[in-house]
Amino acid sequence: MEHYYDREHLKKFSEIGKESPELWDKFLSWYSAVFAEGALTEREKALIALAVAHTVQCPYCIDAYTTTCLEKGSNLEQMTEAVHVAAAIRGGSSLVHGLQMRTQVEKMEM
Amino acid sequence: MTVVKGSLLKRFSPLASTSEQLRILEQTSVPEFQSTLNRHGHSELEAAEIKIFQINVGKVCNQTCAHCHVDAGPDRTESMTRDTAELCIAALSKTDIPRVDITGGAPELNPNFRWLVEQSRSLNRHVMDRCNLTVMYVKGQEDLGEFLAQHKVEIICSLPYYQERETDLQRGIGVFQRSVEALKHLNSLGYGIPGSDLILNLMYNPVGAYLPGPQSSIENDFKRNLARKYGVQFNNLYTITNMPISRFLEFLLQSGNYEMYMEKLVNAFNPAAISGLMCRNTISIGWDGRLYDCDFNQMLDLPVGHNAPRHISEFDVRLLNHRRIVTGRHCYGCTAGAGSSCGGATT
C-alpha cells in the first residue's frame, strides 16, 4: 500500500465485520434504515451525507456519496451548495471559538 | 464527459466495429450474464408474447450525443428504404401487436417516417415516436409537432436533466434551450397537458458513469423544476440505464470508469427485473429489415438466434413469440437496480 488511504478499501469495507459479525450486521441494518426514505427523502439524506463527508474529510465517504447524490438526481450546483454548508459550519465553528480566545485575552490583559 | 466530434465510424475508432465492442465486453472480469441467470435459478431467457413492434429506421441524426448506443449522427447514412418500410407494415398487418415504437437516430429524418406513422395508425396501432426534440428545428420538420398531434402519436423525448449544464454535456451545446422550446411548443399543442389524450413522456438517462435513481423521485424533481422555471408539463418520466456499448463504452474506457461501471451493474443485478425485460415483449427491426431481440442487440449486430426468422420479409409472429433471447454482458444494463427498458424501470 503506497498511501494511507487506499481506494480499494471501500470495496472491502465489509471485511471490518469479520471479527465481530453481529456488530457489523447491526451497523448495516441501522445504516440502511438511516438512509431509507422517511421524513427526509433519500436524495436529501445523500446531500447531508455528502456535506458531513466533507466535514469529517473522509475520502471514501466523499467518493461514495458523490455517486449516490448523482444517482438520486442531484446536480453539481446542489452538491456544491451542500459542501458550502459544511464549510460554513466549520468556518463558523472556528470563529465562534474566537470568543474563548477573547475571554482569555480579557482575563490576562491589564 | 467525452467531447464527441463525430460518430465512432467517422473518427475511424476501433469501437466502430461491433466485434471490437464484443471483444472488450467478453474480456471483462465480471461473470457471463447467462451464468448469473443460472445462479438465480433461471435457465435460458425466453421471450413472451410480442407486444411492441420497434422499428429502428436508421442511424441518421441531427445530434451527436456522447452516450449514443446507436453511434448515430449527421454523418451516418444508414436509413430504412420504402421497400423495407412496406415489409414492416405488411408484417405488422398480419399480427395484432398493439404498439409500434419508432426510433433511430432521429427517426423523423427518415423520408418514410410519416408514412410509417400513417400506416400504423390506419391499422389502429398505438404509435410511439422517440424524439430528440431538437429535430423539430431541422429544416422541413417545422410541422412535426402538428403532424404527431394529428395522428395522436405518443412522444417519448430524450432529456437527461432539467438543467442546461448536464443536458448539454451529454447532448451538445445549445440542446437544452432548444429542447425546452420544443417542449413548450408541444405543450401548446396539448401534449403533456392534464386531460389531453396527447401523451408526452420524457426519457432520463444518467450523464455519466452511474446508475439512474428512483424513477418516481426523479420524475417529481423534473416536474417541479421544469414547471417552475419554464412552465413545461409532461406526463411521465422513464429512467434508462446507459449501456456499456458504442459511444458510452468509449466514454467509459477513456475516463477509466469501465471496470468500475461493469462491477456496479453486476453488483446491482436484480433478479426481479428479469420478468419485465423489454426483450421479452419486443421485436426490434433494423433499418435493413433484420430482426433483433432489442435495440442494444441490434447495435451489437446480434440478430435473433436459435432458428427464429431473421428478416422482416420472413416475419412470423408464432415463430418469434417464445423465442430464446440472445444475451451478453451488456444485458446487465437492463437488470441493474430497478431494471431498465425503453419504457423505464421494470420493477
Contacts between the chains, C-beta under 8 A, distances in Angstrom:
chain1	res1	chain2	res2	distance
A	41	B	217	6.6
A	42	B	213	7.8
A	42	B	214	7.1
A	42	B	217	7.0
A	43	B	213	7.4
A	43	B	217	6.3
A	43	B	221	7.7
A	67	B	210	5.4
A	70	B	206	7.0
A	70	B	208	6.7
A	70	B	210	4.9
A	71	B	206	7.4
A	71	B	210	5.1
A	71	B	211	5.5
A	71	B	212	7.0
A	71	B	213	4.6
A	72	B	213	4.5
A	72	B	214	7.5
A	72	B	217	7.0
A	73	B	213	5.1
A	73	B	217	6.3
A	73	B	218	4.5
A	73	B	221	5.1
A	75	B	161	6.8
A	75	B	163	5.9
A	75	B	165	7.3
A	75	B	166	6.0
A	76	B	165	7.1
A	76	B	166	7.9
A	77	B	163	7.5
A	77	B	165	7.7
